[in-house]
């Protein structure tokens, strides 16, 4: 017996090396799959194309040929083209100050003003997070107006506009603000009421805040979205605010857009 020869404990022939049979079977299976796929593609390529089913609508909704110049519809006037309106001076789309109202201490300029980005994010508790969020979502500009009525009532209207090609923009910002409004700790503590003429706009009355030594604090808020603009309206007072007050103001602003 040669030095390299080995004998099994039972004295039989040497064990067959493991793995060789499995490797041969795997290679054969792979060749079978590849060959079957190639044959299948070849058969499919030789078959005639299957015709598509006919359309359910027999005619198209647009003319097959361009309309003559005299019959082509005229372009929308600027008053009806929302894109043209919102691309102009956004401050001109702010609702006008009611008659008899005075300039507010926070927004004294009549006719609206531009609100700087840093000043807007300071209105939120998480300033840094809101700054990054709005910057990433292509905030374009912010216009605001406000006025005072009576002794303590203050109203403000803010238009937050995003770039039209933003992936989420105004609708996402609106949804984020709307989501926490039913919470008692951060929002109004109720589901609010729907704003007619909007898909999901709502207005809210907050629970009154009372603190010893101070006048009662009442607040109402309305949120809506129009295209690339989020609308944020707030009213504060030392006396109760009716639902009609906040609803009518929101409807007036929506009409302007």
Order of alpha helices (4+ residues) and beta strands (2+ residues): alpha-alpha-beta-beta-alpha-alpha-beta-beta-alpha-beta-beta-beta-beta-alpha
